[in-house]
Amino acid sequence: MTVRMRQYVERQIIRALIDAALFASFLITVHNGEETVLIKSRDADAIMKEMFTTDDEMLYFYKSEAPKETFGWIKLVYGNSGPDVISDYTTNLEHLMKKPNAISDYWDADGPWKEFDDGKVPNRP
């Protein structure tokens, strides 16, 4: 998989995750591996804008504005195969993983991406 294609797949999976979390009324904090760059946001575009600047990131999920009550977390690691961008997560967030996992399975190593290995990004959901 080309770098461009891998980045496309990573963004597709992460956007599905963020959309699921916001639909479930979570607030999301982004820690880019070096610093916290966004705190308790409900804005998907703002969250995506703050991401992808380091090799790995943590997303923290909150159910309320309460300062220390983290509901769960997800660790993201970039630069591997693409479909494996979600490296780890707390099991209480499993309900958010249905669509991200489906996208990951779709683009997995034996998936249809091989037909696009020329680096052209397809128009896929």
C-alpha positions in Angstrom: 0.0 0.0 0.0 1.4 3.4 -0.9 1.9 6.1 1.8 -0.9 8.2 0.3 -3.3 5.2 0.3 -2.3 4.3 3.9 -3.0 7.9 5.1 -6.3 7.8 3.3 -7.3 4.6 5.1 -6.1 5.9 8.5 -8.2 9.0 8.1 -11.3 7.0 7.0 -11.1 4.8 10.1 -10.4 7.6 12.5 -13.2 9.8 11.1 -15.7 6.9 11.5 -14.5 6.5 15.1 -14.9 10.2 15.9 -18.3 10.3 14.3 -19.5 7.3 16.3 -18.1 8.9 19.5 -19.8 12.2 18.9 -23.1 10.5 18.0 -22.8 8.8 21.4 -22.5 12.2 23.0 -18.8 11.9 24.0 -16.5 14.8 24.3 -13.0 14.1 22.9 -9.6 15.3 24.0 -6.6 14.9 21.6 -3.1 14.3 23.0 -0.7 14.2 20.0 2.0 12.3 21.8 3.7 15.4 23.0 1.0 17.7 24.3 -2.7 18.0 24.7 -3.8 20.0 21.6 -7.6 20.0 22.0 -9.7 19.6 25.2 -13.2 18.1 25.3 -14.4 18.9 21.8 -17.6 18.0 20.1 -16.5 19.4 16.7 -15.4 16.6 14.4 -13.6 18.9 12.0 -11.6 20.6 14.8 -10.6 17.2 16.1 -9.5 15.9 12.7 -7.6 19.2 12.2 -5.5 18.7 15.3 -4.6 15.1 14.5 -1.9 13.4 12.3 1.0 15.7 13.4 3.0 13.0 15.2 3.6 9.2 14.9 1.0 8.3 17.6 -1.8 10.0 19.5 -4.2 9.3 22.3 -7.9 10.2 22.2 -9.6 10.6 25.6 -13.4 10.3 25.9 -15.6 12.0 28.4 -19.3 11.8 29.1 -19.4 15.3 30.7 -17.5 18.5 31.3 -16.3 17.1 34.7 -12.5 17.7 34.8 -11.1 14.3 35.7 -13.7 11.8 34.7 -12.2 10.1 31.7 -14.6 7.5 30.4 -12.0 5.7 28.2 -9.2 6.2 25.7 -8.0 5.0 22.3 -4.4 4.9 21.2 -3.6 5.6 17.5 -0.4 4.7 15.8 0.3 6.0 12.3 2.6 4.7 9.6 2.1 0.9 9.7 -0.3 -0.8 7.3 -3.2 1.7 7.6 -6.0 -0.6 8.7 -4.2 -1.2 12.0 -4.2 2.5 13.0 -6.2 1.8 16.1 -3.6 0.2 18.3 -5.4 -0.2 21.6 -8.5 1.0 23.5 -10.4 0.6 26.7 -13.0 -2.1 26.4 -15.8 0.2 27.5 -15.5 1.9 24.1 -16.1 -1.3 22.2 -19.5 0.0 21.1 -17.8 2.7 19.1 -15.7 0.3 17.1 -18.2 -1.3 14.8 -17.8 1.0 11.8 -14.1 1.6 12.3 -13.5 -2.2 12.5 -15.6 -2.7 9.3 -13.6 -0.1 7.4 -10.3 -1.7 8.7 -11.5 -5.2 7.6 -12.4 -3.8 4.2 -9.0 -2.3 3.7 -7.0 -5.1 5.4 -3.8 -6.5 3.8 -5.8 -8.9 1.5 -8.4 -6.3 0.7 -9.3 -4.4 -2.4 -6.7 -1.7 -2.0 -4.3 -3.7 -4.2 -6.3 -2.5 -7.2 -5.4 1.1 -6.2 -1.7 0.5 -5.5 -0.8 3.1 -8.1 -1.3 5.7 -5.3 -4.6 7.1 -6.6 -7.1 7.5 -3.8 -10.5 6.1 -4.7 -13.9 7.7 -3.9 -14.9 5.2 -1.2 -17.0 5.8 2.0 
